[in-house]
Each structure stands twice: as structure tokens, then as C-alpha cells.
């Protein structure tokens, strides 16, 4: 048995995969296969309950994420940055920064 549990929830045409346990190279490949099996479904990956998230998993997952409609949730800042390095953006920020450099410089 692997160290990753995937809890699948379906609502309003959207599939949410809640990940629990350890995400490493091997379990990332299993998750990637699960994503491919979902086809063109709208998918939400929820990483909030992972106990351990190895950087090697990001490289494996990104191959499948760029093609489909996958939303990433519950990422720590480091993992969010790692996905961004591979060209995959997580969910849009729900809050706006207090100010932006452009606002300060244009005054």
C-alpha cells in the first residue's frame, strides 16, 4: 500500500481529489494516472491534508496538469512556487496585496 490516500468527491460536474498522506515520486505517478483516467473532467486537487510533499512529485505531476482543467488548492508557499517554476499556476489569490509597487511608484 502506498502512503497516499485519494478521497474522491463529485459535485456539480466537478471532481475534487483530496490528498492525504505522503506525495513523492511514486505516489505522484499514481495520482497522475488517476488524473488521466478522469479525462477532460474539471478537477480540483486539494493538497491541504498532505503530511509530506516531496519536491520530486511536482515535476511528475506537471506533465498532466498543463493539459487539463485542474485547479490546485491547499498548497504551501514552497510547493506553489515549485509548480509555478514548471508553468502551472495554482488558484488565483483570494485577497489583494495591501499595495502594489506600481501604486507607490506612480504617485
C-alpha positions in Angstrom: 0.0 0.0 0.0 1.3 3.5 -0.8 1.5 6.4 1.6 -1.1 8.4 -0.4 -4.9 8.2 0.0 -7.1 9.9 -2.6 -10.6 10.8 -1.5 -12.8 11.5 -4.5 -15.8 13.8 -4.3 -18.1 14.8 -7.1 -20.4 17.8 -7.1 -21.9 19.9 -9.9 -19.8 18.3 -12.6 -16.6 18.9 -10.7 -14.4 16.2 -9.3 -12.4 17.0 -6.1 -9.5 14.8 -5.2 -8.5 15.3 -1.5 -5.0 14.0 -0.9 -3.9 12.6 2.4 -0.5 11.2 3.4 2.8 11.4 1.5 3.2 12.6 -2.0 6.5 11.6 -3.5 7.7 10.4 -6.9 5.9 7.0 -6.8 2.6 8.3 -5.4 2.7 11.3 -7.8 2.8 8.9 -10.7 -0.2 7.1 -9.3 -2.0 10.4 -8.9 -1.1 11.4 -12.5 -2.6 8.1 -13.7 -5.8 8.9 -11.8 -5.9 12.4 -13.4 -5.5 10.9 -16.9 -8.3 8.4 -16.2 -10.6 11.4 -15.4 -10.2 12.7 -19.0 -11.5 16.2 -19.6 -13.4 16.5 -16.3 -13.0 19.7 -14.3 -10.8 18.6 -11.4 -9.7 20.2 -8.1 -6.6 18.8 -6.4 -6.7 19.6 -2.7 -3.2 19.2 -1.1 -4.2 20.7 2.3 -4.1 17.4 4.2 -0.8 16.0 3.0 1.6 15.0 5.7 4.7 15.2 3.4 5.1 16.7 -0.1 8.4 15.8 -1.8 9.6 18.3 -4.5 10.2 15.4 -6.9 6.4 14.9 -7.1 5.9 18.4 -8.7 7.9 17.5 -11.8 5.9 14.3 -12.3 2.5 16.0 -11.8 3.1 19.0 -14.0 3.2 16.9 -17.2 -0.5 16.2 -16.9 -1.7 19.4 -15.3 -0.9 21.8 -18.1 -3.3 20.0 -20.5 -6.4 19.7 -18.4 -8.7 22.0 -16.3 -7.1 21.3 -12.9 -7.3 23.7 -10.0 -4.8 23.4 -7.2 -5.8 24.1 -3.6 -4.1 23.9 -0.2 -0.5 24.3 -1.4 2.2 25.7 0.9 4.1 28.6 -0.5 7.1 26.5 -1.4 5.0 24.0 -3.4 3.1 26.8 -5.1 6.4 28.3 -6.2 7.6 24.9 -7.4 4.5 24.5 -9.6 4.9 28.0 -10.9 8.5 27.2 -12.0 7.0 24.4 -14.1 4.4 26.8 -15.6 1.4 25.6 -13.6 -0.4 28.3 -11.6 -2.5 27.5 -8.5 -5.8 29.0 -7.7 -6.0 32.8 -8.1 -5.3 34.7 -4.9 -8.5 35.5 -3.0 -7.1 38.6 -1.4 -5.3 41.6 -2.8 -2.0 42.8 -1.5 -2.1 45.9 0.7 -0.4 47.8 -2.1 1.5 47.1 -5.3 4.8 48.7 -6.3 3.1 50.3 -9.3 0.8 52.2 -7.0 3.7 53.5 -4.9 5.9 54.5 -7.9 3.1 56.3 -9.8 2.4 58.8 -7.1 
